[in-house]
Amino acid sequence: MGVIRFLGGHKGAVALVVLLLALKAACDLALPVFTSQIVDVGIAQSGVEDVEVLEGYKAAGVDLFPMQMAYLGRIGVVMLVVAACAMIIDVAISFVASRTGASIGRDLRRRLFARVVAFSDAEINRFSAASLITRGTNDVVLIQNVCMMMLRMVLYAPILALGGVVMVMVTNPQLGWIVVVAVAATFAVIAVLFRLTLPRFKIMQKLIDRVNLVAREMLTGLPVVRAFNRDGYEEARFDDASARLMRTQLFTNRAMAFMMPAMMLIMNLTSVAIVWFGAGSVAAGSLQTGDLIAFITYAMVIIMGCLMMGMISIMLPRADVAAQRVNEILGTEPSVRDPQNPAGKGESGEARGARIAFEQVSFRYEDDSEPVLADVSFTAEPGTTLAIVGSTGSGKSTIVKLIERFYDVNEGAVTVDGIDVRQWAQADLRAQLGYVPQKAFLFAGTVKSNIAYGDETADTDDIRAALAAAEALAFVEEREEGLAAPIAQGGTNVSGGQRQRLAMARALVRRPRAYLFDDSFSALDYATDAQVRAGLAAFAAGSTVIIVAQRISTVLTADRIVVLDEGRVVGTGTHAELMEACPAYREIALSQLSEEELSCQEKGGAL
């Protein structure tokens, strides 16, 4: 079982629990002995253990009542002490088991989070965000609970059952076959249930992933769902995923619901069989009534131990599947990893801008898919602005992801200051880059906390300067709270243009050596676009700027423009050079602006 491995890091706690369970079992197994003594000695023999002495007392006419009460009182006190000890030990076991289970859950969540954070986009897409969330929450909680139950029940069951077998053999070996038959029947029921439910438990976890995926998509895309009146379709899609999960759960729950009645039937039949066959021994005088009661109790103890294992078997198959899913994440090595001997840190001296070059780069997202980029080469010199344009799907955003090393190239190399990015430590590489993603994302908090996310050492003046450069200071100051204005999760309480400008300010505040803007001006109107670019030109002076854009107006004043078409470079140069020599660029430009507008933009634009 994969779940057992998670207890390996808590050997001390497991050893302590085993010791406590052995003591508890000793207490539980001692109680039937005292019950037998109360019946056979305290009641049947008036508290006198020796039968011959009892006969002598009777012949002498001695009042046996005080002796009987004294014996019953003494045995009763001992039973109370033993029961109290069992209770205290049980509390201690629960405490240790609970802390151990919580520690396992904490450690698993920590390891999972650290591993997922280290994943590249390729691993995130492979598992899906919905599945990763399920594995880090539902699966971990299931493993945690089962580990706790294993310490409390699974380890106790064999100790209790083994002790019960020993006591049964000591009490009356002739009736031991009844217990053997009962135990065999119990394990047969458990084995059948395992065989029926284990495959369904594996399916169940995938169905939970599916429900989470559909719900996440529906909630994320709720505006689109409502805009196209697809509420009914999405409800049907969710109902289908939920119904499939429900049917699987119903099957497993119904199968497991059969276990308890079956176990109770076995226990009751065992009691009847013991009384039936034991009555003859009692009548013959070879077995006392108290011993028969003790025998029944021990038989129930043995079956109860098996019942405990049966109860845990309800959760073990599903927990084992959860453990496999968690181990799958922990066993997946990120495709983007730091080299053993990172290079690059500090080698650039005091140089302000970074030299970023693509050297015959080819890249595909999947090994068997078509290349997104093919033989791409260009260089962004320090202190210059490089723009990348092209039709949708031409690979523009992929360029930025490769610079940030969210993925590694399949062929060629991406270099920063002449060093392959695969030779840089990821933290050192990204510390030199200011990245503004295509979809501006803001965290729940305040304006200040979101901007300081780019540089936690930034003071208020730094934050205001970055906001001003991104043309965001004005609308921030218009809000009563100013920099303390709340930002909802994902930035849903600000407009798309404001969200983009705040994301730009977040990148600007760290004052990196290179800025990467991945279509970050798309939500801005032309006037604001021009103002932002003018502010960036002054703020980012000396830094390398790479802009991915759809709008020609955003890039036409760049020092160098790279034109992509179906993943290949089909033109490089200035706006004027490309208008004359690159048909693909000219087609894009004239599809957006007339020649008069292009001329006007060229004269008035600034970056």
C-alpha positions, 0 to 999 in steps of 0.5 A: 500500500502506497499510504504506508510509505508516508508513515516511514518518516514518523517511525518514532511516533509509530513505535510509540503508538505500537507500544501504547496499543500493546498496553491497551490490548493487554487492558482490554484482554484482561477485562474478560478474565475479571468478568469470568472471576466475578461469575465463577468465583464471586457469584458461584463460589461466594468469593472463595477461590478454593472449592474445598475451603468453600465446602468447609466454610459451609459446613461450619456455617460461616456467613459468606456474604461479607467475603463475597462482597469483599471479593466482588468489591476488590475485583470491581476496583481492579476492573475500574483501574484497568478500564481507566488505564485503557481510557487514558492510553486510548486518549494518548494514542488518539493524540499521537495519531492525530498529530502524526496524521496532521504532520503527514498532511502538512509535509505532503502539502508543503512538498506538493506545493514546492514541486508544483511551484517548480513545474514549468508550464509543460507540467502544469498543462500536463496535469491540469490546474484542476487535478493539481488542486484536487491532489493537493487538497482532497487527496492529501486530506484522504491520506492524512485521515487514513494514516491516522486511522491506520495508527489507531485501528489497523495496528491495533486490530492484529494486536487485539486479534492475536491476543484474543486467539491466545486467550481463546486457546488458553480458555478452551481449545476445543471451541477454537475451530468456531473462531477460525471459521468466523475469521475465515468468513470475515476475511472472505467478505473483506476480500470480495469487497476489495475486489469489487470496489478497488477499480471503482475507487481509481475511477472515482478520483478521476471523476472528482478531477472532472467535476472540479475542472468543469466547475472551474471552467464554468466559474472562470468563464461565467461572463461568456456563458451568460453572454451566449446563453449557455447556462443550460448547456453548462448546467447539463455538462456539470450534471453529467460529470456530477452524475457519473461521480454519484453513480460510482460513489453509490456503487462503492458505498452500497458495496461497503454498506454490505460489510457491516451487516455481514460482520454483525451476522458473523459475530451473532452466528459465532456467539450462537455457535459458542453457546450451542457447543459450549453448553454441553461442556458446561453441563458436563462440568468441563467448562465453567459458566464464567469461562464460557462468557469469557470465551464469547468475549474473546471471540468477539474481540477477535472478530472485532479486530477483523471488523476494524480491518474491514472498516479501514478497508473502506478507505484504504483502496481510495487512499491508495489511489490518492497516494499514487496520484500524489506520488505521481506529482512528487515523482515528476521532475520539472522539465525546466531545472537549474544547472548544477553549476549555474553561470551568469550571476554577476557576470554582467558587471554594471551593464544596464541593459541585457543582450538577449539573442535567439540563435536558430531556435526551434520549439514545439510544445509537444514532442509529436506536435508541429513546431511553433518556432522554426530556426528563429534568430534575432538579437535585442541589443542593450538599451534598445527596443525590439518589437515582435509582430505577426499574425495570431498563432505565429509564435510571438508569446512563445518568444517571451516564454522562452526568454523567461525560460518557462519552457526550454527550446528543442533546438538552438539557444536563447542567450542573455549576455552571451550565456545560454539561459539553460546555464542560468539559475532560474531565479538569477535569470528572472531577477534581471527581467521585468515581465508583463504577461499577455493576460494581466493578473493581479492578486487579492490585496491592495494597489501597493501590495500588487506593485510591491510584488515586483520588488518587496523592498520598494518604498512608496516613492518607488511605487509612485514612480512606477505607477506614473511611468505606467500612466496609472498614478492618476486613476489610483489617486482618484480612489479615496484609499489611494495606494491602499485601494483594495484589489479583488482576486484577479483584479476584477474590480478594475478595468482591463486597461487599468489592470494592464497598467498596474501589471506594467507598474509591477514590472517597472518597480523592480527596474530590471535590465530587460522588460518583456511586454507580451501584448500588454497594450491591447486593452489601452486606447491609442492615446493612452497607448502613446502616453504609456510608451512615452513614459516607458521610454524615459523610465526604462532608458538604458534597459532592453525592451522587448514588446510583443504586440498586435497593433502596429501603432505600438511598435512602429517607432521601435529600434528594430522589429521582428516579423513572424509568420507561422513560427518563422522570421520573415523580416527584420528592420525598422518600420520604414525598412519593413514597409518597403521590403517585407510584404507580411509586415506591410499587409499587417500595417495597412490592415490596421492603419492607412498610409496617411495614419501611418505617416502621422503615427511615425512623426508623432509617436515616441518610445 
